[in-house]
Amino acid sequence: AIALMYREDYGRAGFRMLPAFDREGRFTHAEIIAFTLALIGLTLLPGLAANFGGWYLLGVSAAGVFLLYYSIALARRSSRAAAGHLLHASVVYLPLVLVAMMVFQR
């Protein structure tokens, strides 16, 4: 999301970021959604490994749906504002997962 928001700035500074090569953004958006799904799956693993209870799975699933919503919104409506919303959602997502780990640990 940050690379999409500041594509031109990264280019001027000489940083080679994926959105600079993917002008239409299709691959970048697909990659964002794929990595979001992978992240959600990985954060569900502690609940599935029986270290955490069902409440953990419920809370992290809700947080995952929240993050996935903004990932899909960015893919549908590629804009700087949508990228900013995803960036903020990702900043909220991680603390939610960490709080769920602290609260629901057995």
N, C-alpha and C positions, 0 to 999 in steps of 0.2 A: 504494500500500500504506500509506503514511504517513497519507494522508487517511482511509482506512478505519479505521486503528487509532485515530485521534484525531478521529473525526467530531464527537463531542460537544464536545470542547475547541475545535476550530475554529469550531463554531457559536456557542459562548459568547463567543468572542473577536470574532465578527462577520465572520470570513473565509468567503467563499462558495466552498465546494469541491464538486466533482461528487457525492461520496457523500451530501452533505446533501440534494440534490434527487432522487437516485436511491435511494429508500428500500429497494427490493428488491435493488439491487446488480447487476441483470442488465446494464445498460448499462456500468456501471463495470468489471465483470469482462470483458465483451467488449472494452472499450477497452484494458484491461491486456493481454489476450492479443494484440490487434491490434498494439499498440505494441511488445510483446515480439517478435513475428514481424518487424516492420519493423526493429527494432534488430538482430536476428540477421542479417537480410538485408543491412543496411548494413555490419555487421562482416565479412561474407563478401566484400564487394566488393573489398577489396585483394587477396585471394587469387585472385579471378577475373580481376583486371586484370593478372595476371602479375607484380606487384611482390613477391609472397610466394609461397612454394611450397605443395606439397600438404600438408606437415606443418602449415602455418598453417591451412589449410582444415579439416584433421582436428581440430586443437586447438580452434579457434574453434567448430566444429560441436558438439564435445562440451560446451563451455562453454554454447553456445546451448541444447542439450538440457537441461542442468542448470537454466538459468534458466526455460525453457519449462515444465519439470516443476512448478516452484513456482508459476508463473502459473496453470497449469491446476488445481493443487491448491487455490489460493485460490478459483478460480471454482467448483469443486465443493463445497468446504467453507468457506464464508465465515465466518471467525472472526478474532478478533484475533491468535491464535497463527499462523494460516496467513498473515495479512498480514505478521506479523513475520518469518516464514520467507522470504517473498518479498523483503522488505526486505534481509535478510541475504544472500540469494542474489544480489541485484543489486549489493551492495557487494563480493561476491567476483567477480562476472562481469567487471566493468570491469578490474580489475587483471589477471585472466587474459588478457583480450584484449590489453591493453597489453604484457604480458610476451611473448605470442605474437608481437606485432608487432616487438618488439626482437630476439627470438631468431631468428625465421625470415625476417627481411628479407634480401633478396638484395643 
